[in-house]
Amino acid sequence: MGNKILTQYDVQKEPCYYSAELKWRLHSASFKERPDDKLTIFLFEKKHVEKYAKNTKEQILEGLRKDASSLQRLRHPHILSVVEAMCEERSTLAFATKPVVGTVAQLLEHNRHELSNLEMKCGLLDLAEAIQFLHQDAKTAHLNVSPYSVFISPQGKWLLGGLGHSVSGVQWGQLVDCPFAFAPGGEAPGQLSHEPPARYAAPEMCNMPSKCGLESDIFALGLLTYELMCSDRQPLLRGAPRGFTPNIVKQSAVPQDLYTVLQKILTANPTERMTIAAFINSEFFMDVNVRAIRFLEQLNEKDETQRVTFLKGLPKLLADPQSPLCSQRVLRERILPRLCSALLFPALYGVVVPIIIGLLKRDKVSDCAHFQAKMWPCLKPLYTAKEIPIEVVTLFLKELDLQVSLASQADQQAVLLPFLLRCLELQEPVILNEVLEKVPYLHKKFEYRQVKDQILPRMLQLLLSSSVVKVKVQVLMGLSRIFEIFDKTTITDVILTTFEKLTKTDRTPAVCMCLLGCYDAMSKFLGPKATAEKIIPLIAPLLMEESLSLEQWETQLSVCKKLMQRVEAARRKEYDSKKELQAEAGAALGGEVGMPSRAEEPKQAEPQDFESLLFAGTAKARQAPPAAASPPKAPPPPSVGGGLDFMSGGGGGLGGFSFDTPTPSAPSTSTGIGAG
């Protein structure tokens, strides 16, 4: 394309918009060193006017030059903003502006009913304020107000451009000679013209002699307003307004509050038209939603009291999901960006953040791409702010799952996790309560190693270092909800070890009861072996804690018995399994598996005296006295509670000892651990 401006930026080859009325081709572009910073290149190739007469060709090029230079000179929030002045070379003209996504004409060409009435009103108010600046401050008549000269920014703002036909030094009520005349049949589809579109011109511009003034812009604005706000969104005129009469405006075609305004705008006599200031202050714009958006856009210009008062009232307008203010595009383009801008004022954190979070929770208002590109850059600094209201920190923690789901993986690790860790170091009960509520969820989003090595140590350190019982209780309750995410070694060697240290320094009833709940839950998770070896030795000493009330002591005793019963049940099950296996093995071998019977024992040689040994086998051999009867074997101790014999290999371990079932409120005195 061969223009110096085109080589300075990364420019998309295909234009995003072009029309014969606009003449410029719009190309999306970005800075080479900052790819995220976008802009729009306005490009015109001179080859497109080679076929026209020399005079027409020069008039077209002069209009394009004037358009670029006027935009560079005139600065207003609703006028197209030039970032790179026009560069003219042998074959091209080009200049760069802040990014735009197209024109109102493009919008009407693709889908005339895409924008809501509220969006149209806001856009028309943007346009009217730009014209007011031209009329009152620049003393300039635009003379080209049409859908082709109104651009739309990525934020949905309407920006006025197309100043190539403007006339400066004009006062209200003063008509001057028009620099162009609309010849009948002069408009040919697709042909470039040095004149603005005739069907958006004022009647006085088409008469002979041709006149124009500030009033001409009011008429053109009325034509555009009618086209955007009428029921079918079709243009009022198909050609130049010669012989125009206001009767063609049908009252039923437009809103009632607009019809009375159009009667004062679309008149053939320029002196009867209302001023641009009267249009802005007309009943048409006295819409609470329009006023709310405009106030929000001007929030930086208000004093702090006005800002706070407005932001406290805004949620009432946003409460109704069916409100025009709550449509997805209005929220994304008009509401959320301005609320994010309000975060520049720390005093507004407490009222702005709840509104933003509330809107983010709504369906389809934002997504990951939108949040990361448009909202996160404004919210991110709050997570490291030195001074921020507790209410905002609490809200961030309460909705942390929402932010984790929208933020990128890198920001989760670099911003949200450190924020969470800092909150764990604050001994503020309200904040701790929220952060401990969220920890069970976070292990699904953060890496296990981060939860184990960064979050858990802080919780345990807080448990040992805090002097506030309420904080310890909150940590214990939090641990009781998350311990299952850790491996069993971490629970037994790290968490239970910390609990043991805690009981040596703090045995207040609240801490003891919370520990009891943790022990009970961990016993179920770890199993009978860890219960017997690790947990029961920790819980048993608490039964002697004198600060416990009777009810608390009975609860401790009941849980302790329950843990013992878990161990007993597991052990009995093991013994029963062993007995069944022995029985099966015996059946497989065809007999009982065990020690040989006494009848099968080999007979031992009886002892002999000296003479019997010498005369063995002769008549003198002494007869051995009869063997004394062996004393009877003592019977086994009776089993208690249906336990099996201790020597039988069954499941009645500890000599048949077991707890009664169900467990009584106090230990039974009738059971013992066998004999001797």
C-alpha positions as CSV (number, residue, x, y, z in Angstrom):
1,M,0.0,0.0,0.0
2,G,3.1,2.2,0.2
3,N,2.7,4.9,2.8
4,K,5.0,5.8,5.6
5,I,2.2,5.5,8.2
6,L,1.5,2.0,7.0
7,T,5.1,0.9,7.6
8,Q,5.1,2.2,11.2
9,Y,2.3,-0.1,12.4
10,D,1.1,-3.6,12.0
11,V,-1.8,-3.0,9.6
12,Q,-4.4,-5.6,8.5
13,K,-4.4,-5.9,4.8
14,E,-8.2,-6.0,4.3
15,P,-10.2,-2.9,5.3
16,C,-12.8,-3.3,8.1
17,Y,-15.1,-0.8,6.4
18,Y,-15.5,1.2,3.2
19,S,-18.2,3.2,1.5
20,A,-18.3,5.6,-1.4
21,E,-19.8,8.2,0.8
22,L,-17.0,7.9,3.4
23,K,-14.3,7.6,0.7
24,W,-11.7,6.5,3.3
25,R,-10.9,2.8,3.7
26,L,-10.6,1.9,7.4
27,H,-7.8,-0.6,8.4
28,S,-7.4,-2.0,11.9
29,A,-3.8,-1.7,13.1
30,S,-1.6,-1.9,16.2
31,F,1.7,-0.6,17.5
32,K,4.6,-2.9,16.6
33,E,6.2,-2.5,20.0
34,R,2.8,-2.7,21.8
35,P,0.6,-5.2,20.0
36,D,-2.3,-4.8,22.5
37,D,-2.6,-1.0,21.7
38,K,-4.9,-0.7,18.8
39,L,-5.6,2.1,16.3
40,T,-7.4,2.6,13.0
41,I,-5.7,3.7,9.8
42,F,-7.7,5.9,7.4
43,L,-6.4,5.2,3.9
44,F,-7.2,6.6,0.5
45,E,-5.6,5.5,-2.8
46,K,-5.5,8.2,-5.4
47,K,-6.0,5.7,-8.2
48,H,-9.7,5.6,-7.3
49,V,-10.2,9.2,-8.6
50,E,-8.1,8.9,-11.8
51,K,-11.2,8.4,-13.9
52,Y,-12.9,11.6,-12.7
53,A,-12.5,15.1,-14.2
54,K,-9.6,17.1,-13.0
55,N,-11.7,19.6,-11.1
56,T,-13.8,16.9,-9.4
57,K,-10.6,14.9,-8.6
58,E,-9.0,17.9,-6.9
59,Q,-12.2,18.7,-5.0
60,I,-12.4,15.2,-3.6
61,L,-8.7,15.1,-2.6
62,E,-9.0,18.6,-1.0
63,G,-12.0,17.4,1.0
64,L,-10.0,14.4,2.3
65,R,-7.1,16.6,3.3
66,K,-9.4,19.0,5.1
67,D,-11.1,16.1,6.9
68,A,-7.8,14.9,8.4
69,S,-6.5,18.4,9.3
70,S,-9.8,19.5,10.9
71,L,-9.9,16.3,13.0
72,Q,-6.3,17.0,14.1
73,R,-7.2,20.5,15.1
74,L,-10.5,20.0,16.9
75,R,-10.4,18.0,20.1
76,H,-13.5,16.7,21.9
77,P,-14.5,13.4,23.7
78,H,-17.0,12.8,21.0
79,I,-15.0,13.8,18.0
80,L,-12.7,11.3,16.2
81,S,-9.2,11.6,17.8
82,V,-6.2,11.7,15.6
83,V,-3.0,10.0,16.9
84,E,-0.9,10.2,13.7
85,A,-1.2,13.3,11.4
86,M,-2.0,12.8,7.7
87,C,0.8,11.7,5.5
88,E,0.3,12.3,1.8
89,E,2.5,10.6,-0.8
90,R,2.3,10.3,-4.5
91,S,-0.3,7.5,-4.5
92,T,-1.9,7.6,-1.1
93,L,-3.2,9.7,1.8
94,A,-3.3,8.2,5.3
95,F,-3.7,9.2,8.9
96,A,-4.3,7.2,12.1
97,T,-6.9,7.6,14.9
98,K,-7.8,5.9,18.1
99,P,-9.5,2.6,17.3
100,V,-13.0,2.5,15.9
101,V,-15.0,-0.6,14.9
102,G,-17.1,0.9,12.1
103,T,-19.7,3.5,11.4
104,V,-23.4,3.9,12.1
105,A,-24.0,3.4,8.4
106,Q,-22.3,0.0,8.6
107,L,-24.5,-0.9,11.6
108,L,-27.6,0.0,9.6
109,E,-26.5,-1.9,6.6
110,H,-26.0,-5.1,8.6
111,N,-28.7,-5.1,11.2
112,R,-30.8,-2.0,11.6
113,H,-32.4,-3.4,14.8
114,E,-29.3,-4.6,16.5
115,L,-29.0,-1.7,18.9
116,S,-31.7,-1.0,21.5
117,N,-33.5,2.3,21.8
118,L,-31.4,3.1,24.9
119,E,-28.1,2.6,22.9
120,M,-29.5,4.8,20.1
121,K,-30.4,7.6,22.5
122,C,-27.0,7.4,24.1
123,G,-25.3,7.5,20.7
124,L,-27.4,10.4,19.5
125,L,-26.6,12.3,22.7
126,D,-22.8,11.7,22.0
127,L,-23.4,13.1,18.5
128,A,-25.4,16.1,19.7
129,E,-22.6,17.0,22.2
130,A,-20.0,16.9,19.5
131,I,-22.2,19.2,17.3
132,Q,-22.7,21.5,20.3
133,F,-18.9,21.8,20.6
134,L,-18.6,22.7,16.9
135,H,-21.4,25.2,17.0
136,Q,-20.7,27.0,20.3
137,D,-16.9,26.7,20.7
138,A,-15.5,26.2,17.2
139,K,-18.1,28.3,15.4
140,T,-18.1,25.6,12.7
141,A,-21.0,24.1,10.6
142,H,-20.3,20.5,10.0
143,L,-22.6,20.2,6.9
144,N,-22.0,16.4,6.6
145,V,-24.0,14.9,9.5
146,S,-25.0,11.4,8.3
147,P,-24.6,7.8,9.3
148,Y,-21.3,7.7,7.2
149,S,-19.6,10.4,9.3
150,V,-20.5,8.9,12.7
151,F,-18.0,6.3,14.0
152,I,-18.4,3.8,16.8
153,S,-15.6,3.1,19.3
154,P,-14.9,-0.3,20.8
155,Q,-16.5,1.0,24.0
156,G,-19.7,1.8,22.1
157,K,-19.2,5.6,22.1
158,W,-20.3,7.5,19.0
159,L,-17.6,9.8,17.5
160,L,-18.2,12.5,14.9
161,G,-15.9,12.6,11.9
162,G,-16.3,13.6,8.2
163,L,-15.3,17.2,8.6
164,G,-14.1,17.6,5.0
165,H,-17.2,19.7,4.1
166,S,-17.2,21.9,7.2
167,V,-17.3,25.7,7.2
168,S,-15.8,27.8,10.0
169,G,-16.6,31.2,11.3
170,V,-20.4,30.7,11.3
171,Q,-22.9,32.2,13.9
172,W,-26.3,30.9,14.7
173,G,-28.9,32.7,12.6
174,Q,-26.3,33.5,9.9
175,L,-26.6,31.7,6.6
176,V,-23.6,31.8,4.3
177,D,-23.2,30.7,0.7
178,C,-23.0,26.9,0.5
179,P,-19.7,25.7,-1.0
180,F,-21.4,23.1,-3.1
181,A,-24.8,22.6,-4.9
182,F,-26.7,19.4,-5.2
183,A,-27.4,19.1,-8.9
184,P,-30.5,17.0,-9.7
185,G,-29.4,13.4,-10.5
186,G,-26.0,14.1,-9.2
187,E,-25.9,11.0,-6.9
188,A,-24.8,7.9,-8.7
189,P,-24.5,4.7,-6.7
190,G,-20.9,3.7,-6.0
191,Q,-19.5,7.0,-7.5
192,L,-17.3,9.2,-5.4
193,S,-18.5,12.8,-5.0
194,H,-17.0,16.0,-3.6
195,E,-20.4,16.7,-2.0
196,P,-22.0,15.2,1.1
197,P,-24.9,12.8,0.7
198,A,-27.9,14.8,-0.6
199,R,-30.6,12.9,1.4
200,Y,-29.1,14.1,4.7
201,A,-28.8,17.8,3.5
202,A,-31.0,20.6,4.7
203,P,-33.6,22.2,2.3
204,E,-31.7,25.5,2.1
205,M,-28.6,23.7,0.9
206,C,-30.6,22.4,-2.1
207,N,-32.3,25.7,-3.1
208,M,-31.1,28.3,-5.5
209,P,-29.1,30.1,-4.4
210,S,-27.6,27.5,-2.0
211,K,-27.2,28.6,1.6
212,C,-26.0,26.8,4.7
213,G,-25.3,27.5,8.4
214,L,-25.4,25.9,11.9
215,E,-29.1,25.4,11.4
216,S,-28.4,23.0,8.5
217,D,-26.7,20.6,10.9
218,I,-29.8,20.6,13.1
219,F,-32.0,19.5,10.2
220,A,-29.5,16.7,9.3
221,L,-29.4,15.6,12.9
222,G,-33.2,15.4,12.8
223,L,-33.1,13.2,9.7
224,L,-30.6,10.8,11.3
225,T,-32.6,10.8,14.6
226,Y,-35.8,9.9,12.8
227,E,-34.0,7.0,10.9
228,L,-32.6,5.5,14.1
229,M,-35.7,5.9,16.3
230,C,-38.6,5.2,13.9
231,S,-40.3,1.8,14.2
232,D,-38.9,0.4,10.9
233,R,-35.6,2.3,11.1
234,Q,-35.7,3.5,7.5
235,P,-34.5,6.9,6.2
236,L,-37.2,9.6,6.0
237,L,-35.9,10.8,2.6
238,R,-34.6,9.0,-0.5
239,G,-33.0,12.1,-2.1
240,A,-32.4,15.7,-1.7
241,P,-35.1,17.5,0.4
242,R,-36.4,19.8,-2.3
243,G,-39.9,20.9,-1.5
244,F,-39.7,19.4,1.9
245,T,-42.8,19.5,4.2
246,P,-42.9,18.4,7.9
247,N,-46.2,16.5,7.1
248,I,-44.2,13.4,6.0
249,V,-43.2,12.7,9.6
250,K,-45.9,10.4,11.0
251,Q,-46.6,10.7,14.7
252,S,-47.2,6.9,15.0
253,A,-43.8,6.1,13.6
254,V,-41.7,7.5,16.4
255,P,-41.8,7.8,20.3
256,Q,-44.2,10.5,21.5
257,D,-41.5,12.4,23.3
258,L,-39.4,12.5,20.1
259,Y,-42.3,13.6,17.8
260,T,-42.7,17.0,19.4
261,V,-38.9,17.5,19.1
262,L,-38.8,16.6,15.4
263,Q,-41.6,19.1,14.7
264,K,-39.2,21.8,15.8
265,I,-36.2,20.4,13.9
266,L,-37.5,19.1,10.6
267,T,-38.9,22.4,9.3
268,A,-38.1,23.9,5.9
269,N,-37.5,27.3,7.5
270,P,-34.0,27.4,9.3
271,T,-35.1,30.2,11.7
272,E,-37.8,27.9,13.2
273,R,-35.4,25.1,14.2
274,M,-34.3,24.6,17.8
275,T,-30.7,25.0,18.8
276,I,-28.5,22.1,19.6
277,A,-28.6,23.0,23.3
278,A,-32.4,22.8,23.2
279,F,-32.2,19.4,21.5
280,I,-29.8,18.1,24.2
281,N,-32.1,19.3,27.0
282,S,-35.3,18.2,25.3
283,E,-37.8,15.7,26.7
284,F,-36.4,13.1,24.4
285,F,-33.3,12.8,26.5
286,M,-35.0,13.1,29.9
287,D,-34.7,9.3,30.4
288,V,-33.4,8.1,33.7
289,N,-31.3,5.4,32.1
290,V,-29.7,7.8,29.6
291,R,-29.0,10.3,32.4
292,A,-27.5,7.6,34.5
293,I,-25.1,6.5,31.8
294,R,-24.2,10.1,31.0
295,F,-23.5,10.8,34.8
296,L,-21.4,7.7,35.0
297,E,-19.4,8.8,32.0
298,Q,-18.8,12.2,33.6
299,L,-18.1,10.7,37.1
300,N,-14.5,12.0,37.1
301,E,-15.8,15.5,36.8
302,K,-18.1,15.3,39.9
303,D,-17.1,15.9,43.5
304,E,-16.8,13.0,45.9
305,T,-20.2,13.5,47.5
306,Q,-21.9,13.4,44.2
307,R,-20.0,10.3,43.1
308,V,-20.9,8.4,46.3
309,T,-24.5,9.4,46.2
310,F,-24.8,8.3,42.5
311,L,-23.0,5.0,43.0
312,K,-25.2,4.1,46.0
313,G,-28.3,4.7,43.9
314,L,-27.1,3.0,40.8
315,P,-27.8,-0.6,42.0
316,K,-31.5,0.2,42.2
317,L,-31.5,0.9,38.4
318,L,-29.5,-2.3,37.8
319,A,-31.8,-4.5,40.0
320,D,-34.3,-5.2,37.2
321,P,-32.8,-7.7,34.7
322,Q,-35.3,-6.6,32.1
323,S,-34.2,-2.9,32.3
324,P,-32.7,-1.5,29.1
325,L,-29.8,-0.6,31.3
326,C,-29.1,-4.3,31.9
327,S,-28.7,-5.5,28.3
328,Q,-25.4,-7.3,27.7
329,R,-23.9,-4.7,25.3
330,V,-24.9,-1.7,27.5
331,L,-23.4,-3.3,30.5
332,R,-20.2,-4.3,28.7
333,E,-19.7,-1.1,26.7
334,R,-21.3,1.7,28.8
335,I,-21.5,0.6,32.5
336,L,-18.6,-1.7,33.4
337,P,-15.8,0.3,31.7
338,R,-16.9,3.4,33.6
339,L,-17.2,1.6,36.9
340,C,-13.7,0.3,36.4
341,S,-12.5,3.8,35.7
342,A,-14.0,4.9,39.1
343,L,-11.5,2.5,40.8
344,L,-9.0,5.3,40.3
345,F,-10.5,6.8,43.4
346,P,-9.7,4.7,46.5
347,A,-12.6,6.4,48.5
348,L,-15.0,4.7,46.1
349,Y,-13.8,1.1,46.5
350,G,-16.5,0.3,49.0
351,V,-19.4,1.3,46.7
352,V,-17.9,0.4,43.3
353,V,-16.5,-3.1,43.9
354,P,-19.9,-4.6,45.1
355,I,-21.6,-3.3,41.9
356,I,-18.8,-4.7,39.6
357,I,-18.9,-8.1,41.4
358,G,-22.7,-8.2,41.2
359,L,-22.7,-7.6,37.5
360,L,-19.9,-10.1,36.8
361,K,-22.1,-12.8,38.5
362,R,-24.8,-12.2,36.0
363,D,-25.1,-14.7,33.1
364,K,-23.3,-13.7,29.9
365,V,-22.3,-10.2,31.1
366,S,-18.6,-11.2,30.9
367,D,-16.4,-14.1,30.0
368,C,-12.7,-14.9,30.4
369,A,-11.5,-13.0,27.4
370,H,-13.6,-9.9,28.2
371,F,-12.7,-10.0,31.9
372,Q,-9.0,-10.4,31.3
373,A,-8.8,-7.7,28.6
374,K,-11.2,-5.1,29.9
375,M,-11.7,-5.5,33.6
376,W,-8.7,-7.3,35.2
377,P,-6.2,-4.4,34.5
378,C,-8.4,-2.1,36.7
379,L,-9.2,-4.7,39.4
380,K,-5.7,-6.2,39.7
381,P,-4.1,-3.3,41.7
382,L,-6.7,-3.6,44.4
383,Y,-5.3,-7.0,45.4
384,T,-2.0,-5.4,46.4
385,A,-3.4,-2.1,47.6
386,K,-2.0,-0.9,51.0
387,E,-5.2,0.6,52.1
388,I,-8.5,-1.1,51.2
389,P,-11.7,-1.4,53.2
390,I,-12.2,-4.7,55.1
391,E,-15.6,-5.0,53.3
392,V,-13.9,-5.1,49.9
393,V,-11.4,-7.7,51.1
394,T,-14.2,-9.8,52.5
395,L,-16.1,-9.5,49.2
396,F,-13.1,-10.5,47.2
397,L,-12.7,-13.6,49.4
398,K,-16.4,-14.4,49.2
399,E,-16.4,-14.3,45.4
400,L,-12.9,-15.6,45.0
401,D,-14.2,-18.6,43.0
402,L,-15.7,-16.2,40.5
403,Q,-12.5,-14.4,40.0
404,V,-10.4,-17.5,39.8
405,S,-12.8,-18.8,37.1
406,L,-12.3,-15.6,35.0
407,A,-8.7,-14.8,35.6
408,S,-5.8,-16.4,33.6
409,Q,-3.8,-19.2,35.1
410,A,-0.8,-16.9,35.4
411,D,-2.8,-14.3,37.4
412,Q,-4.2,-16.9,39.6
413,Q,-0.7,-17.9,40.7
414,A,0.8,-14.4,40.7
415,V,-2.0,-12.3,42.2
416,L,-4.9,-14.3,43.7
417,L,-2.8,-16.9,45.6
418,P,-0.5,-14.3,47.2
419,F,-3.6,-12.3,48.1
420,L,-5.1,-15.4,49.8
421,L,-1.9,-16.0,51.7
422,R,-1.7,-12.5,53.0
423,C,-5.3,-12.7,54.2
424,L,-4.3,-15.8,56.2
425,E,-1.7,-13.7,58.0
426,L,-4.2,-11.1,59.1
427,Q,-5.7,-11.9,62.5
428,E,-9.0,-10.4,61.6
429,P,-11.9,-12.8,62.4
430,V,-14.2,-11.6,59.6
431,I,-11.5,-12.0,56.9
432,L,-10.2,-15.3,58.3
433,N,-13.8,-16.7,58.3
434,E,-14.1,-15.9,54.6
435,V,-10.7,-17.2,53.6
436,L,-11.1,-20.4,55.5
437,E,-14.5,-20.9,53.9
438,K,-12.9,-20.7,50.4
439,V,-9.8,-22.9,51.0
440,P,-11.8,-26.2,50.4
441,Y,-12.7,-24.8,46.9
442,L,-9.2,-23.5,46.1
443,H,-7.5,-26.9,46.1
444,K,-9.4,-27.6,42.9
445,K,-8.0,-24.4,41.3
446,F,-4.5,-24.2,42.7
447,E,-1.9,-26.9,42.6
448,Y,-1.9,-29.4,45.4
449,R,1.7,-28.6,46.2
450,Q,0.8,-24.9,46.7
451,V,-2.0,-25.7,49.0
452,K,0.2,-28.1,51.0
453,D,3.4,-26.0,51.1
454,Q,2.0,-22.5,51.3
455,I,-1.6,-22.4,52.5
456,L,-1.5,-25.2,55.1
457,P,1.7,-24.0,56.9
458,R,0.1,-20.6,57.3
459,M,-3.0,-22.0,58.8
460,L,-1.1,-24.1,61.3
461,Q,1.2,-21.3,62.2
462,L,-1.8,-19.1,62.8
463,L,-3.2,-21.9,65.0
464,L,-0.1,-21.8,67.2
465,S,0.7,-18.1,67.2
466,S,-2.7,-16.5,67.7
467,S,-3.7,-15.5,71.1
468,V,-7.4,-15.1,70.1
469,V,-9.5,-18.1,70.8
470,K,-12.0,-17.2,68.1
471,V,-9.2,-17.2,65.5
472,K,-8.0,-20.7,66.6
473,V,-11.6,-22.0,66.5
474,Q,-12.0,-20.7,62.9
475,V,-8.7,-22.3,61.8
476,L,-9.7,-25.6,63.4
477,M,-13.1,-25.5,61.7
478,G,-11.4,-24.7,58.4
479,L,-9.0,-27.6,58.8
480,S,-11.9,-29.9,59.6
481,R,-13.3,-29.1,56.2
482,I,-10.2,-29.5,54.1
483,F,-8.0,-32.2,55.8
484,E,-9.2,-34.8,53.3
485,I,-7.4,-33.2,50.4
486,F,-4.1,-34.0,52.0
487,D,-2.2,-37.3,52.0
488,K,-2.4,-39.4,55.2
489,T,1.2,-38.8,56.0
490,T,0.7,-35.1,56.0
491,I,-2.3,-35.4,58.3
492,T,-0.5,-37.7,60.9
493,D,2.9,-36.1,60.8
494,V,2.1,-32.4,60.3
495,I,-1.5,-31.6,61.3
496,L,-1.9,-34.0,64.3
497,T,1.6,-33.0,65.5
498,T,0.4,-29.3,65.5
499,F,-2.7,-30.3,67.3
500,E,-0.6,-32.0,70.0
501,K,1.4,-28.8,70.4
502,L,-1.8,-26.8,70.6
503,T,-3.2,-28.9,73.5
504,K,0.0,-28.2,75.5
505,T,-0.6,-24.5,75.3
506,D,-4.4,-24.1,75.0
507,R,-7.1,-26.3,76.5
508,T,-9.9,-23.8,76.6
509,P,-13.3,-25.6,76.1
510,A,-13.9,-24.1,72.7
511,V,-10.5,-25.3,71.4
512,C,-11.0,-28.7,73.0
513,M,-14.4,-29.2,71.4
514,C,-13.1,-28.1,68.0
515,L,-10.2,-30.5,68.3
516,L,-12.7,-33.2,69.2
517,G,-14.6,-32.7,66.0
518,C,-11.3,-32.8,64.0
519,Y,-10.2,-36.0,65.7
520,D,-13.6,-37.7,65.0
521,A,-13.5,-36.7,61.3
522,M,-9.9,-37.7,60.9
523,S,-10.5,-41.0,62.6
524,K,-13.0,-41.9,60.0
525,F,-10.6,-40.9,57.2
526,L,-7.4,-42.4,58.5
527,G,-8.8,-45.7,59.7
528,P,-8.5,-47.8,62.9
529,K,-4.7,-48.2,63.0
530,A,-4.0,-44.4,63.0
531,T,-6.9,-43.9,65.3
532,A,-5.4,-46.3,67.9
533,E,-1.8,-45.1,67.5
534,K,-2.2,-41.4,66.8
535,I,-5.6,-40.1,67.7
536,I,-6.7,-41.9,70.9
537,P,-3.5,-40.9,72.7
538,L,-4.3,-37.3,71.9
539,I,-8.0,-37.3,72.8
540,A,-7.8,-39.3,76.0
541,P,-6.0,-36.6,78.1
542,L,-8.7,-34.2,77.2
543,L,-11.1,-36.2,79.4
544,M,-9.2,-34.9,82.5
545,E,-9.5,-31.2,81.5
546,E,-11.1,-29.5,84.4
547,S,-12.4,-26.5,82.4
548,L,-14.9,-28.7,80.5
549,S,-18.5,-28.6,81.6
550,L,-20.4,-31.8,82.3
551,E,-22.1,-31.7,79.0
552,Q,-18.8,-31.1,77.2
553,W,-17.1,-33.9,79.1
554,E,-19.8,-36.3,78.3
555,T,-19.4,-35.4,74.6
556,Q,-15.7,-36.0,74.9
557,L,-16.3,-39.3,76.6
558,S,-18.8,-40.4,74.0
559,V,-16.5,-39.6,71.1
560,C,-13.6,-41.4,72.8
561,K,-15.7,-44.5,73.2
562,K,-16.8,-44.2,69.6
563,L,-13.2,-44.2,68.5
564,M,-12.5,-47.2,70.7
565,Q,-15.4,-49.0,69.2
566,R,-14.1,-48.3,65.7
567,V,-10.8,-49.9,66.7
568,E,-12.6,-52.9,68.3
569,A,-14.9,-53.4,65.4
570,A,-11.9,-53.4,63.0
571,R,-9.9,-55.8,65.1
572,R,-12.8,-58.3,65.6
573,K,-13.3,-58.2,61.8
574,E,-9.7,-59.1,61.4
575,Y,-9.9,-62.0,63.8
576,D,-13.1,-63.3,62.2
577,S,-11.4,-63.2,58.8
578,K,-8.5,-65.2,60.2
579,K,-10.8,-67.8,61.7
580,E,-12.7,-68.2,58.4
581,L,-9.5,-68.6,56.5
582,Q,-8.3,-71.4,59.0
583,A,-11.6,-73.2,58.7
584,E,-11.4,-73.1,54.9
585,A,-7.8,-74.4,54.9
586,G,-8.8,-77.2,57.3
587,A,-11.7,-78.2,55.1
588,A,-9.4,-78.2,52.1
589,L,-7.0,-80.6,53.8
590,G,-9.7,-83.0,55.0
591,G,-9.3,-82.4,58.7
592,E,-8.8,-79.8,61.4
593,V,-5.7,-77.9,61.1
594,G,-4.0,-77.6,64.4
595,M,-1.7,-79.4,67.0
596,P,-1.6,-83.2,67.1
597,S,-3.9,-84.9,69.7
598,R,-2.5,-86.4,72.9
599,A,-3.4,-89.9,71.8
600,E,-1.0,-89.5,68.8
601,E,1.9,-88.2,70.9
602,P,4.8,-90.7,71.1
603,K,5.1,-92.4,74.4
604,Q,8.0,-91.2,76.3
605,A,10.4,-93.7,78.0
606,E,9.7,-94.0,81.6
607,P,12.7,-93.3,84.0
608,Q,14.5,-96.4,85.5
609,D,16.5,-96.9,88.8
610,F,20.0,-98.4,89.0
611,E,18.9,-102.0,89.7
612,S,16.2,-102.1,87.2
613,L,18.7,-100.9,84.6
614,L,21.1,-103.8,85.5
615,F,18.5,-106.6,85.7
616,A,16.4,-105.4,82.9
617,G,14.6,-108.4,81.3
618,T,15.2,-110.8,84.3
619,A,12.9,-111.9,87.1
620,K,14.7,-109.6,89.5
621,A,13.8,-106.5,87.6
622,R,11.8,-104.1,89.8
623,Q,8.3,-103.3,88.6
624,A,7.8,-99.6,87.9
625,P,5.1,-98.0,90.1
626,P,2.0,-96.9,88.3
627,A,2.1,-93.5,86.9
628,A,0.4,-90.8,88.9
629,A,-2.7,-89.4,87.3
630,S,-2.0,-86.0,85.8
631,P,-3.9,-83.1,87.4
632,P,-6.9,-82.0,85.4
633,K,-6.4,-79.0,83.1
634,A,-7.9,-75.8,84.3
635,P,-10.8,-74.6,82.2
636,P,-10.4,-71.4,80.1
637,P,-11.8,-68.2,81.6
638,P,-15.3,-67.5,80.5
639,S,-15.7,-65.1,77.5
640,V,-17.3,-61.8,78.2
641,G,-20.0,-60.3,75.9
642,G,-19.9,-63.3,73.6
643,G,-16.1,-63.1,73.0
644,L,-14.2,-66.1,71.6
645,D,-11.7,-68.2,73.6
646,F,-8.4,-66.3,73.8
647,M,-6.5,-69.5,72.8
648,S,-8.8,-70.6,70.0
649,G,-7.4,-68.2,67.4
650,G,-10.8,-66.5,67.1
651,G,-11.6,-62.8,67.2
652,G,-11.8,-62.2,71.0
653,G,-8.5,-60.5,71.4
654,L,-7.2,-59.4,74.9
655,G,-8.5,-62.6,76.5
656,G,-12.1,-62.0,75.3
657,F,-12.3,-58.4,76.6
658,S,-14.7,-56.0,74.7
659,F,-16.8,-52.9,75.4
660,D,-20.5,-53.5,75.9
661,T,-22.6,-52.7,73.0
662,P,-24.3,-50.2,73.0
663,T,-21.7,-48.2,75.0
664,P,-23.1,-47.1,78.4
665,S,-22.7,-43.6,79.7
666,A,-20.0,-44.8,82.1
667,P,-17.6,-47.8,82.0
668,S,-19.0,-51.1,83.2
669,T,-17.4,-52.5,86.4
670,S,-18.3,-56.1,85.6
671,T,-15.7,-56.6,82.8
672,G,-12.1,-57.3,83.3
673,I,-9.1,-58.3,81.3
674,G,-8.9,-62.1,81.9
675,A,-7.1,-63.8,84.8
676,G,-3.8,-62.8,86.3
